[in-house]
Amino acid sequence: MLTLDDIYGAAPRAGFSGTPVPAFTWIDGDHYAWPRPTGDRGIVDWVSVTAASGATAPLCGATPRPRTLSFDARHAAALFSMGDDLYVLNCADGSSRRASSSPGEKQEMSISPDGKSAAFVRGNNLFMIDLATGTETALTQDGSEKVRNGTMDWVYEEEIYGRGTTRAYWWSPDSSRVAFLRIDDTPVSTYITLDDIFYDPKVETWRYPRAGDPNPTVRLGVARAGGSVDWIDLSKYSGDDFLVVRVSWTPSNQLVYEVENRIQSWIDLNVGGKTLFRETSKFWINAEDQTTPTWLRDGSFLWLSSRSGFPHIYHYNADGTVLNAVTAGRWEVRAIHGVDETAGWVYFSGTERSAIGGDVYRIKLAGNGMERLSQSAGTHDAEFSPSLAYYIDKFTAVMTPSQARLHRGDGREVRVLHANTVDAFAQFKLSTPEFVQVKTRDGFTMEAMMIKPPDFDPRRKYPVYQFTYGGPHAQQVKNSWTLQTMYHQLLAQKGIIVWICDNRSASGKGIEASSAVYRRFGQSELADIEDGISWLKQQPYVDGTRIGLHGWSYGGFMTSYALTHSTSFTMGIAGGTVSDWRNYDTVYTERYLGRPQDNAEGYRDSSPRFSAASLHGSLLLIHGAIDDNVHVQNTMQLVYELQKANKPFNLMLYPKSRHGLTDPALVRHLRGVMLDYTLEHLKPVS
């Protein structure tokens, strides 16, 4: 039987995720590189592999792991820093040389496409360096705590370009220019986090634009090797509080930039200073789901759009007029991988086979002859070679941790790259998760997953623990592996049915479904959750009087909202909850709710703090004490309202923890608190 220490202990007995898939990187159309561990901690040998034969050759020996350097497989070179110094590693002979010794930490390092130059950010200024001579050129000089050149601020990283994307500059294909964002946080409000563990508390000040407040101002510059900067004329957007949401280049070195209005109801595609078209939506256009154009030799391009209610590929002429829809249907295209113009194939990933999985496909540019290349049911994530002759398929399923295989462009498997067989599963008494579909009262099909106790007896009555997130286009029911599944297996072993059911707005079934939350959070999501509960109560093995709910972030909001707007739940565990959407950031919140100045009622009705007096069931609130994303202010505001309403509740704060806990000891404690609370309120009757 599982224990918490098996999953989250300091020295867990089982590694349920196996070993991570290596960071395979394509060198060219026929060769890929991968970092082979040497046995020395933190050191790898980069190896070049011929895709067709599997033959290996040394590429770059004894380098730090990829996260500690900028490795360019195309040029067999790497940039890395030691202290304030920047070094270039020549993989051909293993030699390293100092490229820059100027004071200050170098960040966001990258090598130019031709391998002759590099760029980096220092002190929020952008620099270029000639790798042959070491000549360093400052491209900007006004960087400061509030002004960032070439690097993202909090909201641009978190909500526009995607968490983990911190670099805000882009090389032109011919290496002659660098486009970059200048983000000015001067008008942005601040939030302070306080780490009380030290004798002198550590104070952090975050530039964080709350819904309704000013956004950062942004400029788009293009710097040349000599140091001169041309600023793109964005004056036509100046009165509209705009966002620059994507930047790229055409193969012919024309600058491409996409601009959205503040509430993200339209997007402009600009190429070479000319607006090719404006796409509009009566709901929103999420920049995080938006891809840069995929260019063809004749200047035409592919564009991803949700105009039909589902994201699909459209072929545009060079002048911005639509030629044809390449894909169509009540399913989603998730990524465009490229176009083989000789054979006429467009390669992409999507959900045509299953909304809870993901597959690799190809289709003719004219929109006919679609083929699914992936075979196994689950989630396939493809990384194609530049020539599209091969792709590396990272595959996972609900009880299959990530694996990797090499395929030819037509889908034929060449070899297994990373089998990742996890023997630990056989050591424990586990249940097989069941995928089911549940109809809502108005006929929408929700996807759900159930994990029953391994000794399930249909004659018994079992309590239910529901895990939720619920946020727009944020599926939790997926045929893919996550370590959290093992915690759910542990609950099942304790005699509790685990239930995950995606409400329509979270379902990954197009903006047609996610738009249910437009202008108001909570109401539509809870109605769908209640319909799932109604289905559960019809099952003879479910004890409808003992149902609990747990979620984190938006799921914490949904748990708080459900327990203050419903009587269906015996208990709830709300982690990192948003209790008032006026507290959350502009870009995410206003995309769905609009500005609070224009939708005051929607904001208030969406915020659980104002319904605290209606709390039903036992509630455990959990928050990271230095959460820079969903501020602990949210939980404190909800606590205050619950106290004023004389409502009992439980509270657990985690010092030194942000939106997600990362300290293994605290994660173990968190899961212990959750397990004890769940068993206390849902403990099955023998």
N, C-alpha and C positions, 0 to 999 in steps of 0.2 A: 504494500500500500504506500502511496505517496505521502511525504511529509513536506512541510514548508522548506526545511533545510535541503531536501533533495532538489528543490527548484531554485531557492533564493539564498541558501546558506553560504557562509564564507568559503567553504570548500564543498560544493554540492557533489553528491555521489554520482550524478549523471549529467552529462552535457546534452540536453535535449535538442539543442539547435545544431549539434555537430560542429563542424569547422566552417568558418566563413568562406564564401566563394572568392577566390583570388581576384585581384583587380586586373583582369585581362584588358589589354589596350591594343587596338589595331595600329600597326605600323604603316601598312599599305594594303592594297587589295588582296594580297596573298600571304601576309605574315602578321602575326600578332605577338605581343610581348606579355609576359606575366612575371610577377615578382616572386621568385623562389626563395623561401627562407633558408638561411645558411646555418642555422643553429645558434648563431650569436643573436642575443635579444635585440630586436629593433633593426637588424641588418638583413638585407635581401640581395640576391643576385638577379638582375633582370635578364631573362632568357628570351631570345627570338625563336619563334616556332613557325615552320612552314605549314600552312593550313592543310595542303593536300596530303603531304606525307607524314607530318608530325615530327619531322627532323628538327632538332634543336641546335642552337648555336649561342655562344655567350654574347650578350648585348651590353651589359653594364654591371660590373661586379662590385660587391660590397658597398651598397648605397643604403642610406637610411630608408625606412619604410615610406611609402608614397605620401603619407600625410605630413611628412617633415620636409618635403622638397617638391619642386616643380620639375617633373620628369617629362621630357619630350622624346617619345619613342621614335618619332620620324627622323630626328637628327642625332639620336643616340647621345643625348646630352642632358644634363640636369643642372638646375640652379638650387643652391641651398645656402642657408645663412648660419653663421656661427657668431654669436654676439651681434655686433653692428656690421660685420663684414659679409659681403655677398661673394659666393664662390661659384665657379663653373666647373662641372665635372665632365671630362672628356671620356666617354665610354670606350673609345677605340683603344686607348692605352692606359686607362684607369687613372690618369693624372688629374689633379685639381689645381686650379689657380684662382687667386683672389681677383675678382672683377671690380669690386668697389670696397673702399674702406672708409667711406664717409660716415660721420656719426649718425646714429639713429637707427631704429629697428626697421628692417625691410619687410613689407607685407605684400600679399597678392602678387607674387612674382610669376612672370610668364615669359616664355621665349617667343619671338616673332615667328611667323610662318616660314620665313626664309632661313631661320636659325642664326642670323647675324646680330640681332639686337635682343634686348630684354626690356621689360617694363616692370615697375614695382611702385608701391605706395609707401611713403615715409612721412609721418607727421600730417596725414591727410592731404598730402600733395602727391601728384603723379610725376614719375621720373622715367626717362628712357636712358639706356646705357648701350654703347657700342661694345659688343663682347670681344672684339679683336683688340681694341685700343684701351678699353676701360673708361672712355670718355662718357661722363654722366651729364645729362641735360635735364634741368627742372622744367617740366611742362606747365606746372602751375605753381603759384607762390602764396596763395591766400588761404591755404588750409589751416584749420583751427579746430577747436573742440566742437564748434557748431557748423563749420563748413567742411564738407567732405568732397574731395576730388578723386574719382576713380574707385571709391568704395561705398558700399551701401550704408544707409542709416538704418535704424531699427525697423521702421514701418516698410521701407522699400524692400528690405530683405525678407521680413516675415510675411508680408501680404501681397507683394507684387512679383518679385523675381523668385521667391521661394526660399524657405529656411535652408541655410547652408550656402546660399549663393551670396557671397560678400563682395566679390570683384565687380566693379562697375565701369570697366573699360573693355574695348573690343578692337583687336588688330584688324586692319584692312588686309585682304588676301595678298596684296603685293608688299606688305610690310612697311609701306611708306607713311602710314598714318595710324593714329589711335583715336577712336571715338570714346568719349567718356562722359559720365554724368557728374555735374557739380550740384550737390544736394546741400541746401542751406536750411538748417534746423532753427535758425534764429526765431521764427514766429511760433515754434512748436512748444507746447506746454511741457512741464517736467513732472516726473514722478520719482520719489526717493525710496530706495530700498535700504534697509538697515540690518546689517549682520551683527547681532548682539553677542556672538560667541567670544569675541575679543574683549579685553579689558577696555580698550578704546574702540568702540563700535565702528565697523567699517561702513561708511556711507557711500552709496552709489546714486548718481543722478542720471536718470534716463530721459532722453528726449522722446516723448510719447504723445502723439496727437490723439486726443480723445474725440469721440463722435461729436460733431458739431463745431469743433475747434479748428484753428488754422492748421493746414498741412505744411510740410516742408516745401520750400520753393525749389525748382529744379531748372537747370540749364543743361544743354547738350553741346559739348565742344568737340572739335576735331583738331588734334595736335599733330604737327609734322615733326620729322626727325630733328630739324633745326631748333625746335622749341616754340615756334609760332602756333597760336591757337585761333582757329576760326570758330565763332559761335553761331550755331544754327538759329535762324530767325524763327522764333516761336511766338512772335508778337500777336498773331491772330488768336492765340489761345490765352493771352495774358489775363483776360477778364473772366476766365472760366475755371480757375483753380484746377489746372490740368495735371495729369500724371503721365510721365514718359515710361511706358510699360514694357517696351521691347526695343532693343537696338541690335542691328546686324549690318552686314554688307552683302551686296550682290557679288557674283563671281567677277564682274567687271569693275569692282571697286567703287560702286555707288553706295552711299550711305542709306540705310533703311531704318526708319524709326516709327514706332507706333505710339499714338497719343490717345488717352482716354480723358473724358470729363470726370469730375470729382465723384459722382455717384455711379460712374461706369456703365452708363446706358448707351454710349456710343464709343466707337474706336475708329481712328483715322490711320490708314496705311500711307506713309510718306516715303517716296523713293527719289533720291537725288534732289530733294527740296520741293518736290511736287506731290500733292495729295492725290493718290490714285483713286481712292474711294473712302467713304465713311459708311461703316456698318452700324446699324442701330438695333436696339432690343427694347421691348416694352418692359423687360425685367432687368437683366444685367448681362454684362460680358466680363467673365472672370479672367483677368490677365494671367493668372497662374495656369489656367487651362489653355491659354493661347500660345500657338507656336509661331516662330518666325517663318516667313515664306520659304518654300522649297523651290529653287530656281531651276529652270530648264535652259538648254542651250539657246533657244530662240527668244529668250527674254520673258517667256510666259512663266507662270508659277502656280504652285498649289497653295491653297489657303484653307485653314480649318475654321468652320463656322457652325453655330448651333441654330441657324435661322429656321431650320425645319422642326426644331424642338429637340433634336439630337445632334451632337457634334459629328460633322461629316466633311469630306474632302471635296473642294471645288477647284476646278482648273480655270485660271484667269489668263486673259491675254496680257501682254506687256503694258497696255494702256489702262488696265484696271477693269476691263469688261469681262463678264463671266462667259466662258466657253461652254462648260458643262459641269454637272455634278458627277464626281467620280464614284462616290459611294452614297448609299441611301438606305433607309430602313429604320425600324424602331430599336436601334441599338447604337452604341457609341464607338467612334474612332478615338483611340486614346493617344496615338502617336503616329507621325509620318516618318518612315525610315529613309526614304529616298526613291529615286526614279531611275530605272534602267531604260534609258531612252532608246537604245538599240532594239531591245526586245519589247519595249512598250509597257513594261510592268511598273506599277506603283506598289511599293512595299509599305505595310502599316501594321499596327496592332489595334485590336478592337474587341468588342464583346458580342459579336454576332452569334456565337455559339451559346454563350452563357453570360448573363449579367453579373454573376458572382465569380467569374473567372476572367481570363484574358488570353487571347490567341494571336498568332502571327499570321498575316494574310498577304496575298498579292492580288492585284486587279489590273486590268488593262486601263490605260489612261482614258480611254473613251467611256469607261464605266461598265464594261462587261467582263465576263470570264473570271469572276472572283474565285480564288482558291484559298482554303485554309491550309497552312503549312504545318502548324503544330498539331500533334496527335493526342497526347495524354491530356485528360481533363484536369484542369488546374489553372495556374497563372503562369504565363510565359512572358518573359521580358527579354526582348531581342536587342543585340548590339551588332549592327551590320558593318561589314568591311566597307571601305570607301568605294570599291567597285561593285558592291552588292552581290558578289559571287559567293560570299559566305556570311554566316551570322553566328554569334554565340548566344545560345538560348539559356537564360537563367530561369529555371523551372522550380515551382513549389506547389504543393497541395496542402490540404488541411492537416494531414498527418505526415507530410513529407517536407522536411527542411530543405533549404535552397540547394539545388544542384546546377551543374552547368554542362552543356553539350555543344559541340561544334556541328553546324549544319551547312549544307550547300544552299545556295539561294533558292532552289526549288523545294527545300524542306528536307531533303535526304540527310540522315544523320551520318556524320563522318566519324566522330569518336566522342567518348565521354571524357570531359575535362575534369570534372569534380563530382564524384559519385555521392559523397557525403552520406554514407549509410550510418544510421544512428542505432547502435545496438541497445541503447538504454531503454528504448520503448518496450523491448521484450522482457525487461526486468520487472515491469509493473503491470498491475491489473487495470487496463485502460478500456474506455468505451470508444466505440466508433461514432464520431459526430454524424448526425443525420441532418440533411438539408431538406427543408419543407417549404411550401408556399402557402400563404394565408391571404384570403381575400378581405379587403376592407368593406365597410358598409356600402361604399359607392362603387365597388368592383375592382379597385386597384389591387394588383397582385404584389404582395410584400414577400421578400425573400427572408427566410429565417433558418436558424440552426439550433438544434437541440442536442444536448449531451445528457443522456440518462445515466443513472447509477449503473456500474458494471454488473451488479446482481439484480437488475431491474425486475420487478414483479408487477405485472399489470393489474394485479388485484389490490395492490397497496395504493395509498394516497401520498403523493410526494409534494413537498414545498418547492417553490420555483425561485431561482435567483436570475433576474434579467440583467444582462449587461447592455448598456446603450451608449451611443454617442449622439446620433440624431441630427447633426449639423448638415447644412446643404452639401450634397454630393460628397458624402464622407462615409462610404460603406464600411460596415463592421462584419457583415455576413459575406465572407469571401472564401473561395477555395484556395487558401494559401496558409502557410505556416506562421504562427506567432507563438512565442514562449508563453503568452498569457493563456493559451490553450491548456497548458499543464496545470495552471492554477484552477481553471475550470474543471479539469479532470479530477483534481483533488476535492473540489466541492461535490462533484458527482459521487466520489467514493464515500463522502460523508452522508450520502442519502438525499442529495438535493438535485433537482433537475436544473440544468443551466440552459437558459433561453436567450438567444440573441435574435432580434427581429428588426430589420431596417424599415423605419417609416419611409414614406414615399420620397420626401425631400432628401433623404440620405441615401437613396437606393442606387445611385449611379445609373439611372434610367433617363438621362437627359434633363435639360432645363424644363421640359414639359412637366416633369415630376418635381424637381427641386424648387420650382417657382411657387409651390404651395406656401412657402414661408415669406413670400414677398410682402413687405410692410408690417409683418408681425411674426415674431418668434414664439414658439411654444404651443400655440393652439392646434395647428394642423398636426404637428408631431405627436402631441399627446392623444389626439383623437385616433391616430393610427396605432399608437402603442396600446390604447384601450381596446381597439379591435383585435389586436394580437392576444391580449389578456382574455377577451371574450372567447376566442378560439381555444385557448388553453383550458379555460374552465369547462369547456364542453368535453374535454378528454377525461375519461373515467379515472385515470391515474393521477390527476392533478388536484391538489388541495388548494382551492381558490381563496381560502382564508389566510394563506401564508405565502405571499408573493413579495419579494424584495426587488429593489432596483438599485443599480450602481452605474456611475459614469464619471468621467473625468473631463474637465475643460467644458466643451459644449455639452458633453454627457453629464458633467456636474450641474450645469445649468438645467438640463432636462430633468435630472433627479430632483433638484430643488423645486422646479416648476411643477413637476408631477405631484410631489407631496404637499404642495400648497394649492393645487387645483383639482385633486382627485382623491377618492377614498379607496382606491384599488390596492394600495401598497401597505404592507405591514411595516416595512422599514425601507430606508434609503441611505446609501452612502454616496455623498456628493463631494468629489475631489476637484480642486482648482476651479470652483464654480464661478460663473458670471452671474451676479445677483442683480446688476443694474447695467443695461447695455449702454448707458451714457458713460460708463467707466471704460468701455473697450475702444479699440482704435478706430480711426476714421475709415480706413480703406476697407476693412472687413465689414464693419457694422453698417456703414452707409451704402455699401453695395446691395444689401438686402432690405434694410429698413428705411433708407433715405436719411436725410439729415434730421436730427431731433427737432430743429426749428420748423420742419415741414411735416413732422409725424409725431407730435408729442404724445398723443394717445397710444400709438403703436409702441413707442418706447416704454411707456409706463405699464401697459398691459403685458409686455414681454419680460418684465423684470420681477423676479420672485420676491425681492425685498418688500415690495408693496403689498404682497399677499401673505406675509409671514403669519398673521393672525389666523389664517385658515389652515395651518399645518395639520396634517393628519398622518399618523404613523410615527415611528421612531426615526430620527434623522441624525446621522453622523456627518459632520462637516470636516474636511481635510484640506489643508493648503500648505504650500511651500512658503516659508516666511520671507524669502527674497525673490518671489516670483516676479519677473520683469515682463511677463506676457499678460496673464490674467492676474492682476494685482491682488494681494491679500486684502486690500481695501474692500473688495467685493464680499469676502466672507465676513469681515468685521461689520460691514453695513447690515448684512443679513442677521448676524448675531445680535446686533443692537435692536433690530426690529423684533426678533423672536423674544428677547428678554423683555422688551416693553409690552409684548403681548402675553407675557407669562407662559411661554411655551417651553417645555423641556427639550433639550437636544444634547448631543455630544460634540466635542470639538477636539481635533488633533492638529497641531502645527508642527512642521518639520523645519528646524533651523538650517541655515546654509543651503536650502533647497529652492530651486526655481520651479518652473511649471511642471517639469518632470523630475522625479527623484532619480539621482544617479549614484549616490553613495550606497554601496551594497548593504552596509549595515542598516541604513535607514529604510531601504527597500524591503529588507527582511522584516523590520519592525512594522512597516506599513502593512504588509500582507498578513502579519500576525494579528494586528488590530482589526483588519477587515474580516479575517476568518472568525475571530472570536465574536465580533459583532453580528456577523451573519448567522453563526450557530446559535447565538443567544436568542435571536428573534425568529429564526426559521427552523430551529432544530427539529428534525423529524421525530415523530412519536413512534417508538418501537411497537 
